[in-house]
Amino acid sequence: KKSLNFMSHEITKVAKQQSGLQEVLKEVKQLKALIQEKDKKIEQLEGRVDELEQNSRLDD
């Protein structure tokens, strides 16, 4: 009986940890997606800056 209680307690602990881990993984996925969006935006802005610099040189 004592052994079963111990195992039940340990299984409950593992289940709680697993649930917490799943939440962290979900957040990591969201952050990765956000980083990808920001990287894409940075790339677009860098391209726009290059265009503006070229136009500026042509106007000189």
N, C-alpha and C positions, 0 to 999 in steps of 0.2 A: 504493500500500500504506500509506504514511504517513497519507494522508488518511482511509483506511478505519479505521485504528486510532484516529485522533483522533475520528472520528464515532462509532465504537463506544463509546469512552470517554465521550463526551458523552451518548449515549443512555442508558448505564448510570447516569450521574449524574442525569439527568432522571427515570429510573425510580425511583431511590432517593428523590429529593425528592418525587415523586408519592406514593410509599408513605407517607412521613412525613406528607405533607399529608392523606392519607386518614385516618390515625390521629388527627391533630389535629381534623379535621372530625367524626369519630366522638365524640371527647371533648366537643366543643362541643355536639353534639346531646344527649349525656347530661346535660351541665350545664344546658342550656336546659330539659330535662324536669324536672330537679331543682328549678330555680327556679320553674317552673310549679306543681309540687307544694307548694313552700313558700309561694308566693303564695296558693294556694287555702287552705292551712292557716291562714295569717295572716288571711285574710278570714273564715274560720269562727270563729277566736278573737275577732276584733273584734266579730263578731255576738254571740257569747256574752257578751262584756264589756258590750255595749249592753244585752242582756237582763238581766244581773245588776244593772246600774246602774238600770234601770227598776224592777225588783223591789225594789231597795233604797229607791227613792223612794216606792214604794207602801207599804212597811212603816213608813215614818216617820210 
